[in-house]
Each structure stands twice: as C-alpha cells, then as structure tokens.
Amino acid sequence: CLSLHEGFGLPVLEAMASATAVVASNCSSLPEIVGDAGVLVDPLDVGAAADALVSLAASELERTDLAKRARERARTFSWEQTARRTLAVYEEAAASAAPPR
C-alpha cells in the first residue's frame, strides 16, 4: 500500500536498512528518505506502482543495486548521525550568540 501522507516514513527506512529494494510514494517525506536508493511513484497511479514492482521482480541486477544503495542511505539516518547533527546546530547557535550585556 502506497502512502499519501507520512510524518517520517519509518517502515520504508526499516526496509532500506534491511537491504530491501523499495517502491515508495513520491510525496510527503518519502522522497527525502529514499533519495536515489529506491523507486518513487505517484501513489495514485496504480499502474506505475505495478510497473515498478514488476520491473524489480524481473531484474535481479536492479534489485541488488537498489538494495545496496538503500542500506547505505539508511545508515545516514542513524540516531548517532541525528545526535551529531543536532549537536552541531546547537554549537553553531551558541557560537554565534551575542554575549550577555
């Protein structure tokens, strides 16, 4: 089932982390999560979704390539990466803050 709305898209990210080639909606947060590591389709276009699934089922090479790219991309969404990026934002904000008067 293709999503019309996703707050974050954790099921897609979990599939990617498991080295699974994904077909996902081209709306909401999913394009940002999937990037070029999966196939994005219009969730209202059942034919496009079916074509994408048939294409992946028919091509082991494409499936393997997407699965590898999916796992690599999923690693960029780790809690460690999130914490590191959040800390960098706080450090930058603190460094640019005006000294107290």
N, C-alpha and C positions, 0 to 999 in steps of 0.2 A: 504494500500500500504506500503510495507516494504522499508525502505531507504537503499540505498547503501552508501551514504555519508551524514553525519550530522556534522555540526560545533559544535553544543551543544546538540540538541535534546529536545528543549523546549516543543513541543507537547507531547512527552512521559512523561516528568516531570509534565506537567499540568494534564495529565490523572492520573498519580500516586498521585498527590496532591488531586485529586478529589476522591481518594479511588477506582480507577478503576484497575482491573487486566489487565496487558498489555502483549501483544506479540510484541516483537521488534526484530530488526536485531541484529545479534551478531557481528557487525562490527562498525567501526568508534568510536564515543564517547558513543554509547548507552550501551555497557556492563558496563562501569564505572557508568553511571547514574542508570541503572536498578539494577545492582548488583544481589542479590538473591531474589529480590522483584517482579520478573516478569519472563516471559518465553522468552528466547533468541533463535532465529532460524537463519539459513542461509537464507539471503534474496533472494537467487537464487533458493532455494528449496521450491517450492510452496506446495509440499506435506507435508513437515514438518510444514509449516505455517498453512496449513489447519488442520493438525492433532492437533496442539496446540490449535487452535480456537475451534475445536470440543470437545477437552478434557475439556477446560474451560467451554464451554456451557453445557456440560454434568455433571459437578461436581460443585455443589453449594459450597461444603466444600472447594475445591481448589480455587475457585473464591474468596470466602470470605477471606481465608487465605492470598492469594496474594494481595487482595485489602487492607487489614490491613497493611501488610508489605510494600506495595507501599506507602501508606500515611506516614508511619513512615520514610521511606527512603527519601521521597520527602522533609520532614522537614529539612533534613541535607543540603539542597541546598537553604536555605533562604538567602535573602540579608543580614540579620543580621549576619548569620553564615559566609557568604563570607567576610563581612567587618571585623568581628572579626579575621578571619584567615589572612586576608591581613595585618591588623594592627600588628598582632603577627610577621609576616615575617619582616615588617619594623622595629619593635622594636628589633628583633634579629639581623638584619643587622646593626642597629645603635649601639647596644651594643658591637658588635664585630669589629666595625670600629676603625682603628688606630687613635690616637689623632693627631691633626694637628701639623706640625713641625714649 
